[in-house]
Structure formats: structure tokens, C-alpha cells
């Protein structure tokens, strides 16, 4: 018995969710340099990839079959970047001038 207002997903709906790209990108700045890392579904083979793009444009790709290990790695990477002085860009003031009043 389900909760009122909820419905179970049909097999086709479940398949559609698993086929949906779930990319996430984090951006970091330090001085004038920019670095990013992305979590994405792999196109072949393993299920997920963590892609680190260095300020010079070079990339390091790490493959994961276990989503929980990928998330643990992502947290460790974020913490390591923060301890090295990398910060999330402050974008709050960048677009205020473009907003209609």
C-alpha cells in the first residue's frame, strides 16, 4: 500500500531515470587560476567518471563503478582543494547589473 499522492514508477519510467545524464561540475579559483571537477556517467565501461580539469587545461579522469566510493572521493578532493587555498567563486555580484528591476 502506497502513501496517498505517490505512485510507483513503471519499468519504462525507471529506465528513463537511469538513462538520464547526472553531470555535476564544481568550479574553484585561486589567485587568477581556475580549476574544475566534474562527476558524470561514463560513456563506456565503468558507471561513473570524476574528471579534474587543471588550470592549464589538462585533465585527469578517474573511473568508478561504485557511486558511494565516487562521492567519498569527491568530498576528499573538495577538502584537499580547500586546504590548498582553492575557493568556490563568489558569483553573487556578477549578474546583479543584468537583472531587471
Buried (B, 14 or more C-beta within 10 A) or exposed (E): EEEEEEEEEEEEEEEEEEEEEEEEEBBBBEEEEBBBBBBBBEEEEBEBBBBBBEBEEEEEEBEBEEEEEBBEBBEEBBEEBEEEEBEEEEEEEEEEEEEEE
